[in-house]
Amino acid sequence: MSRYAVLGSPIAHSKSPIIHSMFAHQTEQDVQYEAIQVEANEFDSFVLNFFAGGGQGLNITVPHKERAFALASKLEPRAARAGAVNTLFQNSAKELCGDNTDGPGLVRDLQVNHGINILGKNVLIVGAGGAARGALASLVEAEPGAITVVNRTLKNAKLLQQTFVNEFDISVAEFDTLEGNFDLIINGTSLSLNNEIPALSSSHLSNNCCCYDMMYKNEDTSFVQWAKTNGALLAVDGLGMLVEQAAESFFRWRGVRPETSSVIANLKSQ
């Protein structure tokens, strides 16, 4: 049996073990997948020991995606562009390799599962950490009309801006200087895990604004609640993104692409 896991802090809420168990059953793969709480000071040694002990692959979540990027010896192109890694595996030479499946997972969930059109839209990304970095490349490829990154620290937002300077003219702002309204607002922060919300106002929502929280809970996240209260046309959490990025990781590890719609429906019914 091949061993896989997701590492994060916090991690108790993770549905990844359930998702990968359904993938394994669906595709008849013999795998074991668990969620493991790992703190920042333990991360590097845990990852190296996991693979040295025969582990086959890891998913990486908050707050370790940028640390995983630094630890990987080889990077897939989309991980290199993102500056963040959410999927680790070893190649035939036993080198630690990093990929990022967050962007494809996000865009597929937005477009396919929720019918949200990105083309030509005015998009706001909240946060400039690993989640936002992972999403940007795929969002740029979806050809929105404009992208703004708002972050508490302008310096980090500008680093993202520079990463795409030759591909897309990304605007940056701090919360107290953010102006205008947006067709799609994506919360890439982990604030919802602590029942907090970004410092946005209802004026930032266009008349038909869709709000998307990359985080998820069994009930509406604090950001989804805020969006619904403030008149968003659609407000959804990141459960679908979780399933879609997991499917990309599963395909990377096993060479088999699972079907996702039934898995999402199953999770929502629980």
Summary of the structure (lengths in Angstrom):
residues: 270
radius of gyration: 17.9
end to end distance: 27.2
largest distance: 53.5
contacts: 939
relative contact order: 0.14
helix: 43%
strand: 22%
